[in-house]
Amino acid sequence: MEWIRTHTCGELRNTDSGGDTILMGWVHRVRDQGGILFIDLRDRFGMTQVLVEPDGPVSFEEARELKREYVAAVRGTVRTRPGEMANQNLPTGEIEVVARELRILNKCETPPFVVEDVTDASEDVRLQYRFIDLRRPVMQKRIGLRHSAMQSAREYLSSKSFLEIETPLLVRNSPEGARDFLVPSRAAGGRFYSLPQSPQIYKQILMVSGCDRYFQIAKCLRDEDLRADRQPEFTQIDIELSFTTEKQIFSIMEGLMNAIWKGTVDREIETPFPVLPYNEAMERYGSDKPDTRFHLELDDVGEMAGRSEFRAFRSVIDGGGTVRAITVPGGAAFSRKEIDSLEGTAKTYGAAGLAWTRIKKGKLDGGVGRFFDYDDFVRAADANEGDLVVLVAADWKVALTALGQVRLVLGKRLDLIDPDQLNFLWVNRFPLFEWDVDGKRWEPAHHMFTMPYSESIPLLESDPSKVHAQLYDTVLNGVEIASGSIRCHNPEIQRRIMAVVGIEGEEADRRFGFLLKALSYGAPPHGGIAFGLDRLIALLAGVDSIREVIPFPKTTSGLSLMDGSPSNIDPLLLKELGLKIIED
């Protein structure tokens, strides 16, 4: 008789009792319960208990050949379990399958770790044996979550008249902030393609082409240093639309987020999202991606510090810097060791140190308190009895960034963050340029294909530091999940922007000639955004690292432990490509 699977291992219920079934899957475990053998058979849909009865058609000797992770097929009869034997923690827990026939479809060597949700295997071992790691139910769930998110995005964007359009993977090299991966061309010796860091230029050309609304679940590749939320190849939901505004994009994308959350975890999210200009986000939270689930905000105490007797603060103020503070409710109880730990965080992010004092018994107790007037200090820091005040003096960005990181540490330490809360927001009005101190030149703060606000355009040549652009990020619980902008559709303004960062004349034509030419042929006003799919899924799954939600990720050093890439290349192939390896 032919063996064709009739049910999955997560499908059978009480209503199937008395019927026949053929199950196929992996042996999760075999249990000998005093003369009765129980086999837990697993696939991605669930698990079913199979019973081998004494003196039944399947012998114990045959059943005992099964080991963990063997692939097996069972033909049998579905039977309702006695009430006290039902497993309420398992969807199939009210039934079992009484085996009539059993087949081993494939054997398995002893696996390096047990296929369970919780494992003590190291990440390197898990990545080396990813084909086993992905069998764990929690990993199967994350793959399903990823699928549901992509399907929800496709369905929603299609309902809004977006077209899913593929863009090339072999493109021209162009600067986008990180190094490109290069692909040598065999046919055009000595020339190279680049792998795209994003479909940015192509999606703009699609708008010039009249496609009006585009999206793509796009692979992007960047040759950069890695960490938990970075991979050399990653996926983004890439979106562009014509004849649009920042406000319209916000509305459509809020709908997309709601569709994804509803389609994956059945949760409605609150819209519209709050909007914070970049400067306000930095001033209040010390971050351009603030976690607004708690209200510990920064205070500007520069005016008070300038009146104080503390020379270190006054010299920073005189040099054009700033002094910022965080008041920690009840923080006067912090030990010196805890305060030193906060200082370590501030120093990691560029601060020279972290000044502090306590509000204790109507006095400024310890640290730098002796340099300040009590009433003046507590008024400026909005501090109360029992509070701790920590302060950073530095230039504007360093002071805010360092204290913003201290704020995040305090939020966790004081248990101020509700992990179930979803705080989405938009951060907009970013500076278009930032000054590269080492290179002594202006660089794009995000990317240079962005339209400045109209009032900023006259400042492009005279004062680039004051040019703000129609750039925006979507932030969720302190994580940047998307970035976008209204694009520069005017070729003359685009050339002026390029000139600020040192790309002009023939060099501009050489690098971006095809884009500039396209813009000169009736480009509509347009804008877009790209959501980091891997980060979205990590947030939905409640994990910190995107490696946990990418089926085949690389390590932090860019290695694929499962297939051994990157690998050495055969010398004959190198010769054919006209390449030679130069030893360092």
Secondary structure, DSSP 4 states (H G I P E B T S, - for coil): ------S-TTT--GGGTT-EEEEEEEEEEEEE-SS-EEEEEEETTEEEEEEE-TTSSS-HHHHTT--TT-EEEEEEEEEEPPGGG--TTSTTTTEEEEEEEEEEEE--PPPSS--SSS----HHHHHHTHHHHTTSHHHHHHHHHHHHHHHHHHHHHHHTT-EE----SSB----SSSBPPEEE-SSSTT-EEE--S-SHHHHHHHHHTT--EEEEEEEEE-B----TT--SEEEEEEEEEES--HHHHHHHHHHHHHHHHHHHH-----SSPPEEEHHHHHHHHSSSS--TTS----EE-HHHHHHSS-HHHHHHHHTT-EEEEEEETTGGG--HHHHHHHHHHHHHTT-S--EEEEEETTEEESTTGGGS-HHHHHHHHT--TT-EEEEEEESHHHHHHHHHHHHHHHHHHTT---TT---EEEEE--BSEEEETTTTEEEESS-S-BPBPGGGTTHHHH-GGG-BBSEEEEEETTEEEEEEEEB---HHHHHHHHHHTT--HHHHHHHHHHHHHHHTTTPPPEEEEEEEHHHHHHHHHT-S-GGGTSSS---TTS-BTTTTBS----HHHHHHHT--PPP-
